[in-house]
Amino acid sequence: MTFRFSSPAPALLANFGALCLCFWGSAWGQDSPPKTGLEAITVPEGFVVEKVAGNDLTEYPMVVTFDDHGRLYIAESSGLNVSGLEMSANPKCRIRVLEDSDGDGVFDKSQVFADKLTLPMGLLWREGSLYVASPPDFLRFDDTDGDGVADREHVVLTRWNVLNTASLHGPYFGPDGWMYLTHGRHGYKITTKEGELLQGQAARIWRCRPDGSGLERVCGGGFDNPVELDWTSAGEMLGTMTYFTDPRNGQRDALNHWIEGGVYPKPHEVIQEFTRTGELLPSVTHFARVAPCGFIRYRSDSFGPEYKGNLFSAHFNPHRIQRHVLYREGGSFRTRDSDFLTSSDPDFHPSDVEQDADGSLLVVDTGAWYVHACPLSRISKPELKGAIYRVRHTDAPRVEDPRGLRIDLAKQTPKQLVGLMEDPRPALQCRVQEELVARGESAISALVAGLQIAKATDTRCRVVWALHRIGTPKARKALRQALGDSSPDVVVAALMSLGLSRDVSALKEIQALSGHGSLAVRRQVVEALGRLGKKQAIPSILKSLEGVHDPFLEHAATYALIRLGGSPAVASALAHSDPTVRKAAMITLDQLGGGQLSMESATSMLGDPDANLRKASMWVCSRHPDSGDGVAAFLRERLSGEAWSETEGGSVREALLAFAADPGIQALVAELLADASTSVERKSFLLGTIQDSKLPSLPPTWIEALRALLAGTNAELRWETLALIRARGLADFDADLAALSVSPNESDALRVAAYGALIKRASEVGEAGIDLLIRQLDPSVDPTLRLDAAQTLGRARMTPARLKRLAEEVVPKADGVILPSILEAFRKGSDEQAGQSLVAALLASSENQSLLTEGSLRDLLSTYPESVRAALEPLYARMRELEAETARRIQELEPLLAKGDVTRGRQVFFNQKAACFTCHAIGNEGGDLGPDLTSIGAIRSGRDLLEAVLFPNASFVPDYEPFQVETDEELLTGVIGLQTAEVLVLKTGADSQVRIPRDQVIRMTPSTVSVMPSGLDGGLTQEELLDLMAFLRAQNGNQWLLPNP
């Protein structure tokens, strides 16, 4: 686990954060043994599921693809959880091929096709070759002698960085005939076939020709990991991804509509690599922390007409395949979502879903080996090696010759081939399209006729893409006929094709569609016009935006304007009557640079009645220091005015941070903080902004304003000011803090916080101060205050005598919340007496023995004499015994999970004893130090929760990994809240963080010990633990609004 917490609860919750990853699937509420494998799977009425490949044929299957003859290629893991560097140094994964020799739908033959791969996360069979993403490489394998084993390996492209499964995926074959890949936010440095160097850190969607030429970045963003892709019949790209946001309100992952030049959430510094067109583009569908992987658009009629064109996605964490009914909304899409296949087996982890030629679905269960990155499982179980299942509709007729292999396509006329494009067999449709493309010019007349006579929209779209791939002038001329089609899908496909082909001769016909009633068509019109490169198209692009606010259309239009390089028409549009047009013009001129946008024009829009234009103007101004005077005037008005929306508040904050070095802005902030008429809410907003400022030092006017607030009478502002001083390590307030820490008129909590802010620079804490801090360690004290006091003691400079006192008075009574922090006081010590006192205390306390790990304790006492270190050997032996006992306890507790009570569990979660809420949120209640648990019940099992609580160091939740940061003065442990080139912000508690200048960091290393202590279950009765888990398991994204008990 990896979190920070400040009380038994945060700790417990922190673990649940980790837990929060692992959850839904163990049998609870049942007295019978839990079901596993096939028995645990549920599908809708009218469907059946069967196991078609077990461990006699495949082990650890991850992703699959079919070849032209129905052989199934499987990318298999080694079953090991290793780092990217380890994978590259010692590749152990493989590709296996299965056959169904008797056609009964169950595979019966298996052999290894290729081995010694890193982690193959994508397969595509294309024209007799198997293409594979095996980071850092994009590979092609050939079996030249037909024996089922690859005998030739070719690196198509390389040098995508490797980081577990959040690396290179694909390839996926697009309707345009190019191959697409996805890669997470882990960096790349690729030399293209043409000799161009492409490098960066952002997550990206890539495309290239099958031979690797023409490599280009399509879109990307600050998200962690784009996974699989598929396309609508019109050619619009959709796909799954992780982390459109840091976990919040039960959400993290998403299904996206990827468009050219699009920049997608989450916000991250890598976004600076992109040309920006405004706001980050929204997702189509939001998920919880489901770890989406496999993804397809269903193309068959086998499940019934209501399923055709639906999307299916595999969700690793909640053990399910979900169905998404796709529909248009504006220039993009939305979905209606429902579970299609679910499993109550917590070790069932679907990693891929694939459509077979007969319309059935294959579901790949990779097993229980994987625990890195997005998965929430805590303990690897390589003995569970997965399987492959097939889902059929019970009423679906048997499909004879599902791939149409009995039809000799070479003997068909082009007209006959076009007729076969309406055949209901998707695999045959693909084969026919390939044959028509291969026929080239001779097939064009028949394809043009197909545009006129084909009844199905999907068929006409396939005709468009066949013409596109033929790619001759005659084919492009034929494509223009599709611009008049009655279906927006066909028109979108034709526009996309003409844009990709840069068919300038179609300019006027494309411009004529700029006012089309479908926003999807308009979006594709402006994208095509941008690709054509003709400035005379600019008025049409601007016209397409009139009267519309649609993020995808606005992006496409602005991106096209930027591509075209601007013109007097764009500059004139700054005065247009429509705010959306003005917004596009302003952003275009800003992105083009070279002084094309005057700051007077940008700042003049700060007060526009249109909220979207105001926000865009603020964003543009924040990028230009020379707009400070105009921004200052606007900020004065906004900061002195009425309450604003969350969106507007974010814009004001961005502007304040961007202009923090501007003297006028500094004077304004100081004035508002000192003004008695400024509301507490507004001052609180300013304090938060100052805390996050990148200024290396605060201006004197701010220091004085903060000093006045610290000495003031408003308790809320005093606390926030103290938190700011502490986070930024402001030495200017040492005298003030020293006075606060010893003042009998102040609360114990404020005095402890003052010591905490001062402790790094204090030469020594007086005896009275030590007494105060120790008093706060009593279990009856607020858990956040207890942890704050413990952390302060752990960072204080201690004499051997004081260390001996801690060992004798504090350590024997310390629980899992405070013990790790208290022990930090002993780090780098060498006094034998103090060390022996600590050893004696640890050996005498049986409860504390379960709270520690052998590795962390050895590291802590490494500087003490050998006599001290040797005295701990009996404790290490006992700790190993306790670990085995803990594993047995999980087995004992798992059958009892059904006995927990949700209402009582809520009380445990929100009470002071467990205090889980101080670090974790359910809905809008709770803290944000640990992972959001709003939808934990939808994705993790009770057993996983137990594992996370009892084995917190087994693995860590992404973005909550613990780090040790060493400076000249101290060693800090916490969770990274922010990293920039200038500063590192380390979260060290539920209400505390430390801001460390980069030049003060000696080293930063991942910690093997969770910030969530072991042994937290000892702080709860068995009934409380079971109740807490019942409450967490009840959280599915909308049940957090349970009434207060």
Summary of the structure (lengths in Angstrom):
residues: 1045
radius of gyration: 31.1
end to end distance: 29.5
largest distance: 98.1
contacts: 3864
relative contact order: 0.11
helix: 42%
strand: 20%
